[in-house]
């Protein structure tokens, strides 16, 4: 059993037993697997998303990727629309417009022709012009009413006076030859045209072509204004390391990993509201880990030290944004998921405990502590004193 390979006292792999049991390359791989200090019960974790929880959406993406991989193996060209699928979900458009655009591109809209083909109705006629069968291309591009709407676009890259492409090929042309803003407006206009079409079918109402054009512009522009506002608000960025509020302790952590296969290491510094050192640690880990994993391990070491010091309220800071996001968003569906679960469990023992991202420039003390372990090849813990080799950095933070 795996538990027999773990030392119950150190809560780490029994290195000699692992190396005696497995081939060298197998033992090295096992020893690089981090263990949780709390030794939790075994648990099934879904690796299809970051949260470790099964969802139909994540299963769909896995199945879709498998299907695409198989298709690419059978066809040298792969999916000719792959660049469009990648771009579509990153456009600055409301979710409803992006979903509509995807459905339109895969011919998934319930046009009269599609409904007829499913045997639901025998009427293929367009509900707008009453002349031609209503397919995707007719409903969104070539019908008389959509043509009037498209003509409202002064810089229409398609020149839809004489439509020559299908809807998806039109989108591909804009993607390849014009700006992202043009593609966003293209999908916005198509969505507004379909919105009006549904009003005619289901509500016996109809907008003018000028109103549909204004609706399309509003949907695109209003969403972009919101996005711009969110990201352009002035933010109070720190210009240095700042001490925590009174009654709260700040724990700065950092991880270091070797490019040459040497052991990774972790540095932790705990300071109070006056900036005085409460404790510090410089820990040499037992293997070489990836940069992302060692940052998670640094946060685990930091919160364990804070718990050991019986601190009631703490703020943990790291310059690894991905690690902070993984904890705050509870991303347990990864190789470090069990460590994140342990961190979340320990967090519940504090009166308050938060995780924040900080610039590397303001995390120099923890950074130096991490590299000190690499230089010395040892792990050390200081309580109530400042390690001499970081005294100057502590003074600079307090200045």
KOLTIVEX-804890 format. One record per residue (C-alpha): x, y, z; residue in one letter; residue number from 1. Coordinates in nm, 4 decimals, padded with zeros to 6 digits. Layout:
KOLTIVEX-804890
+----------+----------+----------+------+-------+
|        X |        Y |        Z | tinu | vexse |
+----------+----------+----------+------+-------+
|        X |        Y |        Z |    A |   NUM |
...
+----------+----------+----------+------+-------+
//
This chain:
KOLTIVEX-804890
+----------+----------+----------+------+-------+
|        X |        Y |        Z | tinu | vexse |
+----------+----------+----------+------+-------+
|  00.0000 |  00.0000 |  00.0000 |    X |     1 |
|  00.1069 |  00.3580 | -00.0641 |    X |     2 |
|  00.0712 |  00.4456 |  00.3073 |    X |     3 |
|  00.3529 |  00.2011 |  00.3845 |    X |     4 |
|  00.5878 |  00.4218 |  00.1818 |    X |     5 |
|  00.5151 |  00.7295 |  00.3970 |    X |     6 |
|  00.6973 |  00.8056 |  00.7222 |    X |     7 |
|  00.4218 |  00.8749 |  00.9826 |    X |     8 |
|  00.6532 |  01.1000 |  01.1872 |    X |     9 |
|  00.7847 |  01.3301 |  00.9122 |    X |    10 |
|  00.4684 |  01.2859 |  00.7012 |    X |    11 |
|  00.6923 |  01.2537 |  00.3992 |    X |    12 |
|  00.8081 |  00.9719 |  00.1773 |    X |    13 |
|  01.0306 |  00.7104 |  00.3372 |    X |    14 |
|  01.3117 |  00.7851 |  00.0929 |    X |    15 |
|  01.5206 |  00.4739 |  00.1602 |    X |    16 |
|  01.2188 |  00.2430 |  00.1293 |    X |    17 |
|  01.0991 |  00.4098 | -00.1924 |    X |    18 |
|  01.4431 |  00.3774 | -00.3508 |    X |    19 |
|  01.4739 |  00.0166 | -00.2367 |    X |    20 |
|  01.1330 | -00.0753 | -00.3782 |    X |    21 |
|  01.1320 |  00.0971 | -00.7165 |    X |    22 |
|  01.3617 |  00.1470 | -01.0113 |    X |    23 |
|  01.5663 |  00.4712 | -00.9926 |    X |    24 |
|  01.3554 |  00.6671 | -01.2431 |    X |    25 |
|  01.0336 |  00.5473 | -01.0729 |    X |    26 |
|  01.1640 |  00.6435 | -00.7292 |    X |    27 |
|  01.2622 |  00.9901 | -00.8521 |    X |    28 |
|  00.9116 |  01.0446 | -00.9908 |    X |    29 |
|  00.7474 |  00.9290 | -00.6659 |    X |    30 |
|  00.9674 |  01.1488 | -00.4479 |    X |    31 |
|  00.8677 |  01.4518 | -00.6552 |    X |    32 |
|  00.5015 |  01.4039 | -00.5580 |    X |    33 |
|  00.4289 |  01.6439 | -00.2677 |    X |    34 |
|  00.2355 |  01.5084 |  00.0291 |    X |    35 |
| -00.0225 |  01.6825 |  00.2436 |    X |    36 |
|  00.0727 |  01.7351 |  00.6100 |    X |    37 |
| -00.2826 |  01.6567 |  00.7199 |    X |    38 |
| -00.2725 |  01.3136 |  00.5506 |    X |    39 |
| -00.6352 |  01.3314 |  00.4290 |    X |    40 |
| -00.8451 |  01.0364 |  00.3194 |    X |    41 |
| -00.8113 |  00.9350 | -00.0442 |    X |    42 |
| -01.0523 |  01.1218 | -00.2691 |    X |    43 |
| -01.1486 |  01.1085 | -00.6339 |    X |    44 |
| -01.0815 |  01.4389 | -00.8117 |    X |    45 |
| -01.2074 |  01.5237 | -01.1595 |    X |    46 |
| -00.9169 |  01.6564 | -01.3654 |    X |    47 |
| -01.1413 |  01.8051 | -01.6321 |    X |    48 |
| -01.1465 |  02.1475 | -01.4651 |    X |    49 |
| -00.9581 |  02.3469 | -01.2026 |    X |    50 |
| -01.2183 |  02.2895 | -00.9314 |    X |    51 |
| -01.1900 |  01.9123 | -00.9389 |    X |    52 |
| -01.5671 |  01.8744 | -00.9697 |    X |    53 |
| -01.7391 |  01.6943 | -01.2575 |    X |    54 |
| -01.9523 |  01.9094 | -01.4861 |    X |    55 |
| -02.1154 |  01.8286 | -01.8170 |    X |    56 |
| -01.9393 |  02.1296 | -01.9685 |    X |    57 |
| -01.5915 |  02.0039 | -01.8751 |    X |    58 |
| -01.6757 |  01.6550 | -02.0004 |    X |    59 |
| -01.7916 |  01.8072 | -02.3294 |    X |    60 |
| -01.4611 |  01.9908 | -02.3713 |    X |    61 |
| -01.2637 |  01.6726 | -02.3064 |    X |    62 |
| -01.4748 |  01.4770 | -02.5547 |    X |    63 |
| -01.4524 |  01.7582 | -02.8097 |    X |    64 |
| -01.0732 |  01.7740 | -02.7803 |    X |    65 |
| -01.0481 |  01.3973 | -02.8221 |    X |    66 |
| -01.2700 |  01.4175 | -03.1292 |    X |    67 |
| -01.0654 |  01.7034 | -03.2758 |    X |    68 |
| -00.7420 |  01.5157 | -03.2095 |    X |    69 |
| -00.8795 |  01.2138 | -03.3931 |    X |    70 |
| -00.9917 |  01.4301 | -03.6842 |    X |    71 |
| -00.6511 |  01.5979 | -03.7068 |    X |    72 |
| -00.4927 |  01.2539 | -03.7287 |    X |    73 |
| -00.7167 |  01.1654 | -04.0206 |    X |    74 |
| -00.6944 |  01.4945 | -04.2064 |    X |    75 |
| -00.3748 |  01.6911 | -04.2586 |    X |    76 |
| -00.5619 |  02.0210 | -04.2643 |    X |    77 |
| -00.7609 |  01.9673 | -03.9418 |    X |    78 |
| -01.0537 |  02.1997 | -03.8744 |    X |    79 |
| -01.0408 |  02.4925 | -04.1199 |    X |    80 |
| -01.2417 |  02.7035 | -03.8757 |    X |    81 |
| -01.0258 |  02.6362 | -03.5703 |    X |    82 |
| -00.8933 |  02.9938 | -03.5590 |    X |    83 |
| -01.2506 |  03.1237 | -03.5512 |    X |    84 |
| -01.3484 |  02.8986 | -03.2583 |    X |    85 |
| -01.0447 |  03.0155 | -03.0637 |    X |    86 |
| -01.1191 |  03.3813 | -03.1316 |    X |    87 |
| -01.4951 |  03.3708 | -03.0844 |    X |    88 |
| -01.5011 |  03.3089 | -02.7092 |    X |    89 |
| -01.2523 |  03.5904 | -02.6448 |    X |    90 |
| -01.4454 |  03.8629 | -02.8256 |    X |    91 |
| -01.5719 |  04.1622 | -02.6279 |    X |    92 |
| -01.9347 |  04.0637 | -02.6663 |    X |    93 |
| -02.2108 |  03.9601 | -02.4241 |    X |    94 |
| -02.2271 |  03.5847 | -02.3698 |    X |    95 |
| -02.5667 |  03.5647 | -02.5399 |    X |    96 |
| -02.4203 |  03.7139 | -02.8600 |    X |    97 |
| -02.1205 |  03.4789 | -02.8599 |    X |    98 |
| -02.3443 |  03.1763 | -02.8074 |    X |    99 |
| -02.5708 |  03.2963 | -03.0887 |    X |   100 |
| -02.2683 |  03.3476 | -03.3173 |    X |   101 |
| -02.1418 |  02.9964 | -03.2457 |    X |   102 |
| -02.4838 |  02.8469 | -03.3169 |    X |   103 |
| -02.5140 |  03.0461 | -03.6389 |    X |   104 |
| -02.1702 |  02.9314 | -03.7551 |    X |   105 |
| -02.2504 |  02.5631 | -03.6980 |    X |   106 |
| -02.5992 |  02.6021 | -03.8541 |    X |   107 |
| -02.7619 |  02.5446 | -03.5187 |    X |   108 |
| -03.0323 |  02.8130 | -03.5316 |    X |   109 |
| -03.3978 |  02.6999 | -03.5597 |    X |   110 |
| -03.4641 |  02.8430 | -03.9053 |    X |   111 |
| -03.7783 |  02.7357 | -04.0897 |    X |   112 |
| -03.5689 |  02.5116 | -04.3139 |    X |   113 |
| -03.4042 |  02.3422 | -04.0128 |    X |   114 |
| -03.7418 |  02.2883 | -03.8458 |    X |   115 |
| -03.8812 |  02.1434 | -04.1669 |    X |   116 |
| -03.5840 |  01.9080 | -04.2040 |    X |   117 |
| -03.6590 |  01.7717 | -03.8570 |    X |   118 |
| -04.0150 |  01.6936 | -03.9585 |    X |   119 |
| -04.1657 |  01.9462 | -03.7174 |    X |   120 |
| -04.3169 |  02.1669 | -03.9876 |    X |   121 |
| -04.3750 |  02.1557 | -04.3608 |    X |   122 |
| -04.3277 |  02.5295 | -04.4112 |    X |   123 |
| -03.9781 |  02.6298 | -04.5245 |    X |   124 |
| -04.0729 |  02.9862 | -04.6152 |    X |   125 |
| -03.8978 |  03.2901 | -04.4700 |    X |   126 |
| -04.1287 |  03.4658 | -04.2198 |    X |   127 |
| -03.9826 |  03.8044 | -04.3186 |    X |   128 |
| -03.9837 |  03.8201 | -04.6993 |    X |   129 |
| -04.2331 |  03.5337 | -04.7585 |    X |   130 |
| -04.0450 |  03.4478 | -05.0787 |    X |   131 |
| -03.7482 |  03.2152 | -05.0262 |    X |   132 |
| -03.6749 |  02.9206 | -04.7950 |    X |   133 |
| -03.5278 |  03.0392 | -04.4645 |    X |   134 |
| -03.1818 |  02.8966 | -04.4108 |    X |   135 |
| -02.9050 |  03.0505 | -04.1964 |    X |   136 |
| -02.7505 |  03.2466 | -04.4821 |    X |   137 |
| -03.0867 |  03.3783 | -04.6011 |    X |   138 |
| -03.2114 |  03.4736 | -04.2553 |    X |   139 |
| -02.8958 |  03.6625 | -04.1554 |    X |   140 |
| -02.7459 |  03.7886 | -04.4819 |    X |   141 |
| -02.9409 |  03.7778 | -04.8049 |    X |   142 |
| -03.3053 |  03.8345 | -04.7105 |    X |   143 |
| -03.4408 |  04.1759 | -04.8125 |    X |   144 |
| -03.4685 |  04.3041 | -04.4542 |    X |   145 |
| -03.1184 |  04.1970 | -04.3363 |    X |   146 |
| -02.9754 |  04.3535 | -04.6522 |    X |   147 |
| -03.1236 |  04.6892 | -04.5471 |    X |   148 |
| -02.9668 |  04.6482 | -04.2029 |    X |   149 |
| -02.6242 |  04.5578 | -04.3404 |    X |   150 |
| -02.6381 |  04.8620 | -04.5660 |    X |   151 |
| -02.6470 |  05.0787 | -04.2517 |    X |   152 |
| -02.2882 |  04.9729 | -04.1775 |    X |   153 |
| -02.0791 |  05.2374 | -04.3590 |    X |   154 |
| -01.7554 |  05.0357 | -04.3533 |    X |   155 |
| -01.9049 |  04.6928 | -04.4045 |    X |   156 |
| -01.6052 |  04.4731 | -04.4992 |    X |   157 |
| -01.8278 |  04.2243 | -04.6806 |    X |   158 |
| -01.9923 |  04.4618 | -04.9253 |    X |   159 |
| -02.3155 |  04.2677 | -04.8704 |    X |   160 |
| -02.4950 |  04.4347 | -05.1598 |    X |   161 |
| -02.4054 |  04.1060 | -05.3312 |    X |   162 |
| -02.3469 |  03.8316 | -05.0767 |    X |   163 |
| -02.0996 |  03.5706 | -05.1975 |    X |   164 |
| -02.0133 |  03.3796 | -04.8785 |    X |   165 |
| -02.1928 |  03.1680 | -04.6238 |    X |   166 |
| -02.2309 |  03.3111 | -04.2740 |    X |   167 |
| -01.9318 |  03.1218 | -04.1327 |    X |   168 |
| -01.7148 |  03.2034 | -04.4351 |    X |   169 |
| -01.8093 |  03.5695 | -04.3967 |    X |   170 |
| -01.6916 |  03.5543 | -04.0356 |    X |   171 |
| -01.3680 |  03.3862 | -04.1428 |    X |   172 |
| -01.3057 |  03.6535 | -04.4052 |    X |   173 |
| -01.3441 |  03.9321 | -04.1482 |    X |   174 |
| -01.1259 |  03.7443 | -03.8997 |    X |   175 |
| -00.8492 |  03.7064 | -04.1582 |    X |   176 |
| -00.8589 |  04.0487 | -04.3222 |    X |   177 |
| -01.0079 |  04.2951 | -04.0767 |    X |   178 |
| -01.0034 |  04.3991 | -03.7125 |    X |   179 |
| -01.1500 |  04.2309 | -03.4066 |    X |   180 |
| -01.3896 |  04.5251 | -03.3744 |    X |   181 |
| -01.5236 |  04.4501 | -03.7225 |    X |   182 |
| -01.5827 |  04.0866 | -03.6269 |    X |   183 |
| -01.7594 |  04.1927 | -03.3061 |    X |   184 |
| -01.9885 |  04.4292 | -03.4960 |    X |   185 |
| -02.0553 |  04.1634 | -03.7595 |    X |   186 |
| -02.1794 |  03.9201 | -03.4946 |    X |   187 |
| -02.3658 |  04.1996 | -03.3144 |    X |   188 |
| -02.5587 |  04.2937 | -03.6295 |    X |   189 |
| -02.6392 |  03.9301 | -03.7038 |    X |   190 |
| -02.7666 |  03.8841 | -03.3470 |    X |   191 |
| -02.9904 |  04.1941 | -03.3778 |    X |   192 |
| -03.1270 |  04.0673 | -03.7113 |    X |   193 |
| -03.2119 |  03.7312 | -03.5540 |    X |   194 |
| -03.3634 |  03.9089 | -03.2523 |    X |   195 |
| -03.5947 |  04.1016 | -03.4829 |    X |   196 |
| -03.6760 |  03.7866 | -03.6782 |    X |   197 |
| -03.7903 |  03.6189 | -03.3533 |    X |   198 |
| -04.0079 |  03.9211 | -03.2716 |    X |   199 |
| -04.1832 |  03.8725 | -03.6043 |    X |   200 |
| -04.2307 |  03.4980 | -03.5522 |    X |   201 |
| -04.3235 |  03.4920 | -03.1835 |    X |   202 |
| -04.4571 |  03.8392 | -03.1003 |    X |   203 |
| -04.6050 |  03.9662 | -03.4256 |    X |   204 |
| -04.3829 |  04.2713 | -03.3958 |    X |   205 |
| -04.1084 |  04.4160 | -03.6116 |    X |   206 |
| -03.8406 |  04.6827 | -03.5748 |    X |   207 |
| -03.7329 |  04.9069 | -03.8597 |    X |   208 |
| -03.3975 |  04.8352 | -04.0192 |    X |   209 |
| -03.2614 |  05.1554 | -03.8591 |    X |   210 |
| -03.3755 |  05.0333 | -03.5148 |    X |   211 |
| -03.2100 |  04.6943 | -03.5672 |    X |   212 |
| -02.8864 |  04.8702 | -03.6675 |    X |   213 |
| -02.9006 |  05.0892 | -03.3545 |    X |   214 |
| -02.9725 |  04.7829 | -03.1388 |    X |   215 |
| -02.6658 |  04.6064 | -03.2784 |    X |   216 |
| -02.4432 |  04.9075 | -03.2169 |    X |   217 |
| -02.5767 |  04.9474 | -02.8636 |    X |   218 |
| -02.5164 |  04.5831 | -02.7734 |    X |   219 |
| -02.1547 |  04.5992 | -02.8905 |    X |   220 |
| -02.0692 |  04.9502 | -02.7697 |    X |   221 |
| -02.2370 |  04.9213 | -02.4293 |    X |   222 |
| -02.0523 |  04.5996 | -02.3538 |    X |   223 |
| -01.7184 |  04.7501 | -02.4583 |    X |   224 |
| -01.7837 |  05.0576 | -02.2455 |    X |   225 |
| -01.8389 |  04.8367 | -01.9421 |    X |   226 |
| -01.5219 |  04.6394 | -02.0137 |    X |   227 |
| -01.3232 |  04.9597 | -02.0631 |    X |   228 |
| -01.4615 |  05.1068 | -01.7425 |    X |   229 |
| -01.3735 |  04.7998 | -01.5394 |    X |   230 |
| -01.0125 |  04.8026 | -01.6499 |    X |   231 |
| -00.9479 |  05.1756 | -01.6650 |    X |   232 |
| -01.0510 |  05.2670 | -01.3127 |    X |   233 |
| -00.7561 |  05.4153 | -01.1228 |    X |   234 |
| -00.6168 |  05.1617 | -00.8826 |    X |   235 |
| -00.4137 |  05.2329 | -00.5738 |    X |   236 |
| -00.1064 |  05.0285 | -00.6528 |    X |   237 |
|  00.1425 |  04.9859 | -00.3664 |    X |   238 |
|  00.4764 |  05.1553 | -00.4103 |    X |   239 |
|  00.6458 |  04.9397 | -00.1429 |    X |   240 |
|  00.5805 |  04.6612 |  00.1047 |    X |   241 |
|  00.3249 |  04.7829 |  00.3576 |    X |   242 |
|  00.2684 |  04.6530 |  00.7123 |    X |   243 |
| -00.0710 |  04.5017 |  00.7969 |    X |   244 |
| -00.3400 |  04.6804 |  00.9982 |    X |   245 |
| -00.3261 |  04.6673 |  01.3786 |    X |   246 |
| -00.4056 |  04.3208 |  01.5125 |    X |   247 |
| -00.3245 |  04.1470 |  01.1825 |    X |   248 |
| -00.0002 |  03.9719 |  01.0849 |    X |   249 |
|  00.1378 |  03.9619 |  00.7328 |    X |   250 |
|  00.3018 |  03.6451 |  00.5994 |    X |   251 |
|  00.5122 |  03.6867 |  00.2856 |    X |   252 |
|  00.6179 |  03.3706 |  00.1055 |    X |   253 |
|  00.8225 |  03.2782 | -00.1985 |    X |   254 |
|  00.9402 |  02.9606 | -00.3663 |    X |   255 |
|  01.2596 |  02.8937 | -00.5579 |    X |   256 |
|  01.3249 |  02.6070 | -00.7965 |    X |   257 |
|  01.6436 |  02.5002 | -00.9716 |    X |   258 |
|  01.6912 |  02.4851 | -01.3464 |    X |   259 |
|  01.9589 |  02.2180 | -01.2954 |    X |   260 |
|  01.7582 |  01.9617 | -01.1001 |    X |   261 |
|  01.8605 |  02.0741 | -00.7510 |    X |   262 |
|  01.6172 |  02.0776 | -00.4598 |    X |   263 |
|  01.3539 |  02.3512 | -00.4528 |    X |   264 |
|  01.3192 |  02.5770 | -00.1487 |    X |   265 |
|  01.0738 |  02.8026 |  00.0307 |    X |   266 |
|  01.1090 |  03.1286 |  00.2225 |    X |   267 |
|  00.8574 |  03.2671 |  00.4755 |    X |   268 |
|  00.8639 |  03.5928 |  00.6759 |    X |   269 |
|  00.5983 |  03.6872 |  00.9328 |    X |   270 |
|  00.5720 |  04.0513 |  01.0446 |    X |   271 |
|  00.3363 |  04.2499 |  01.2658 |    X |   272 |
|  00.1685 |  04.5878 |  01.2184 |    X |   273 |
|  00.4928 |  04.7711 |  01.3030 |    X |   274 |
|  00.6943 |  04.5745 |  01.0479 |    X |   275 |
|  00.8836 |  04.3814 |  01.3158 |    X |   276 |
|  00.9812 |  04.0219 |  01.2459 |    X |   277 |
|  00.7719 |  03.7672 |  01.4338 |    X |   278 |
|  00.9247 |  03.4622 |  01.2679 |    X |   279 |
|  01.1082 |  03.3579 |  00.9544 |    X |   280 |
|  01.1889 |  03.0286 |  00.7892 |    X |   281 |
|  01.4140 |  02.9070 |  00.5129 |    X |   282 |
|  01.3156 |  02.5561 |  00.4060 |    X |   283 |
|  01.4932 |  02.3212 |  00.1677 |    X |   284 |
|  01.2451 |  02.0856 |  00.0044 |    X |   285 |
|  01.3220 |  01.7231 | -00.0680 |    X |   286 |
|  01.3032 |  01.7343 | -00.4481 |    X |   287 |
|  01.2930 |  01.9653 | -00.7497 |    X |   288 |
|  00.9409 |  02.0864 | -00.8228 |    X |   289 |
|  00.7858 |  02.2989 | -01.0944 |    X |   290 |
|  00.7686 |  02.6735 | -01.0323 |    X |   291 |
|  00.3878 |  02.6659 | -01.0000 |    X |   292 |
|  00.3911 |  02.3776 | -00.7518 |    X |   293 |
|  00.6673 |  02.5213 | -00.5352 |    X |   294 |
|  00.4700 |  02.8479 | -00.4997 |    X |   295 |
|  00.1718 |  02.6507 | -00.3683 |    X |   296 |
|  00.4051 |  02.4712 | -00.1278 |    X |   297 |
|  00.5403 |  02.8096 | -00.0143 |    X |   298 |
|  00.1879 |  02.9263 |  00.0718 |    X |   299 |
|  00.1306 |  02.6005 |  00.2597 |    X |   300 |
|  00.4513 |  02.6510 |  00.4599 |    X |   301 |
|  00.3469 |  03.0082 |  00.5331 |    X |   302 |
|  00.0019 |  02.9220 |  00.6661 |    X |   303 |
|  00.1425 |  02.6295 |  00.8670 |    X |   304 |
|  00.3921 |  02.8628 |  01.0349 |    X |   305 |
|  00.1164 |  03.1154 |  01.1097 |    X |   306 |
| -00.0929 |  02.8364 |  01.2614 |    X |   307 |
|  00.2006 |  02.7131 |  01.4697 |    X |   308 |
|  00.2466 |  03.0690 |  01.6030 |    X |   309 |
| -00.1253 |  03.0783 |  01.7007 |    X |   310 |
| -00.1811 |  03.4004 |  01.5082 |    X |   311 |
| -00.5541 |  03.4880 |  01.4949 |    X |   312 |
| -00.5678 |  03.7094 |  01.1848 |    X |   313 |
| -00.3274 |  03.6891 |  00.8920 |    X |   314 |
| -00.2703 |  03.8088 |  00.5380 |    X |   315 |
| -00.0603 |  03.5857 |  00.3147 |    X |   316 |
|  00.1189 |  03.7502 |  00.0229 |    X |   317 |
|  00.2914 |  03.5879 | -00.2732 |    X |   318 |
|  00.4246 |  03.7211 | -00.6039 |    X |   319 |
|  00.2833 |  03.4103 | -00.7792 |    X |   320 |
| -00.0509 |  03.5294 | -00.9158 |    X |   321 |
| -00.1481 |  03.1840 | -01.0467 |    X |   322 |
| -00.1001 |  03.0291 | -00.7021 |    X |   323 |
| -00.3056 |  03.3025 | -00.5312 |    X |   324 |
| -00.5867 |  03.2619 | -00.7857 |    X |   325 |
| -00.5808 |  02.8835 | -00.7461 |    X |   326 |
| -00.6423 |  02.9155 | -00.3718 |    X |   327 |
| -00.8953 |  03.1982 | -00.3866 |    X |   328 |
| -01.0905 |  03.0164 | -00.6593 |    X |   329 |
| -01.0520 |  02.6745 | -00.4916 |    X |   330 |
| -00.8903 |  02.5103 | -00.7930 |    X |   331 |
| -00.8425 |  02.1568 | -00.6585 |    X |   332 |
| -00.8521 |  01.9707 | -00.9895 |    X |   333 |
| -00.4767 |  01.9623 | -01.0452 |    X |   334 |
| -00.1610 |  01.7898 | -00.9223 |    X |   335 |
| -00.1481 |  02.0404 | -00.6357 |    X |   336 |
| -00.5193 |  02.0098 | -00.5547 |    X |   337 |
| -00.4578 |  01.8181 | -00.2309 |    X |   338 |
| -00.2231 |  02.0942 | -00.1119 |    X |   339 |
| -00.4819 |  02.3600 | -00.1923 |    X |   340 |
| -00.7424 |  02.1592 |  00.0003 |    X |   341 |
| -00.5093 |  02.1495 |  00.3001 |    X |   342 |
| -00.4503 |  02.5251 |  00.2796 |    X |   343 |
| -00.8252 |  02.5880 |  00.2655 |    X |   344 |
| -00.8789 |  02.3581 |  00.5636 |    X |   345 |
| -00.6120 |  02.5353 |  00.7705 |    X |   346 |
| -00.7527 |  02.8756 |  00.6708 |    X |   347 |
| -01.0789 |  02.7902 |  00.8469 |    X |   348 |
| -00.8927 |  02.7732 |  01.1806 |    X |   349 |
| -00.8130 |  03.1479 |  01.1744 |    X |   350 |
| -01.0434 |  03.4325 |  01.2724 |    X |   351 |
| -00.9536 |  03.5849 |  00.9383 |    X |   352 |
| -00.7138 |  03.4729 |  00.6678 |    X |   353 |
| -00.6764 |  03.6162 |  00.3176 |    X |   354 |
| -00.4453 |  03.5566 |  00.0219 |    X |   355 |
| -00.3151 |  03.8467 | -00.1849 |    X |   356 |
| -00.0874 |  03.8935 | -00.4840 |    X |   357 |
|  00.2108 |  04.1267 | -00.4502 |    X |   358 |
|  00.4721 |  04.2445 | -00.6971 |    X |   359 |
|  00.8038 |  04.0581 | -00.6957 |    X |   360 |
|  00.9724 |  04.3942 | -00.6193 |    X |   361 |
|  00.7945 |  04.4056 | -00.2814 |    X |   362 |
|  00.8585 |  04.0425 | -00.1890 |    X |   363 |
|  01.2369 |  04.0519 | -00.1727 |    X |   364 |
|  01.2642 |  03.9353 |  00.1900 |    X |   365 |
|  01.0796 |  03.6077 |  00.1271 |    X |   366 |
|  01.2701 |  03.5688 | -00.2004 |    X |   367 |
|  01.6054 |  03.5961 | -00.0217 |    X |   368 |
|  01.4973 |  03.3493 |  00.2482 |    X |   369 |
|  01.4035 |  03.0946 | -00.0198 |    X |   370 |
|  01.7411 |  03.1251 | -00.1947 |    X |   371 |
|  01.9266 |  03.1115 |  00.1374 |    X |   372 |
|  01.8126 |  02.7506 |  00.1804 |    X |   373 |
|  01.9449 |  02.6665 | -00.1672 |    X |   374 |
|  02.2835 |  02.8251 | -00.0889 |    X |   375 |
|  02.3270 |  02.6589 |  00.2506 |    X |   376 |
|  02.1563 |  02.3277 |  00.1764 |    X |   377 |
|  01.9786 |  02.3482 |  00.5136 |    X |   378 |
|  01.6415 |  02.4412 |  00.6616 |    X |   379 |
|  01.6249 |  02.6962 |  00.9443 |    X |   380 |
|  01.3604 |  02.8651 |  01.1589 |    X |   381 |
|  01.3935 |  03.1943 |  01.3464 |    X |   382 |
|  01.1411 |  03.3048 |  01.6099 |    X |   383 |
|  01.1338 |  03.6619 |  01.7402 |    X |   384 |
|  01.4586 |  03.7598 |  01.5685 |    X |   385 |
|  01.5524 |  03.8835 |  01.2257 |    X |   386 |
|  01.8030 |  03.6657 |  01.0365 |    X |   387 |
|  02.1148 |  03.8823 |  00.9863 |    X |   388 |
|  02.1320 |  03.8316 |  00.6094 |    X |   389 |
|  01.7877 |  03.9944 |  00.5556 |    X |   390 |
|  01.8269 |  04.2815 |  00.8080 |    X |   391 |
|  01.8985 |  04.5384 |  00.5367 |    X |   392 |
|  01.5977 |  04.4247 |  00.3299 |    X |   393 |
|  01.3738 |  04.4501 |  00.6379 |    X |   394 |
|  01.4999 |  04.8063 |  00.6959 |    X |   395 |
|  01.4343 |  04.8999 |  00.3327 |    X |   396 |
|  01.0773 |  04.7674 |  00.3580 |    X |   397 |
|  01.0195 |  04.9758 |  00.6714 |    X |   398 |
|  01.1737 |  05.2937 |  00.5232 |    X |   399 |
+----------+----------+----------+------+-------+
//
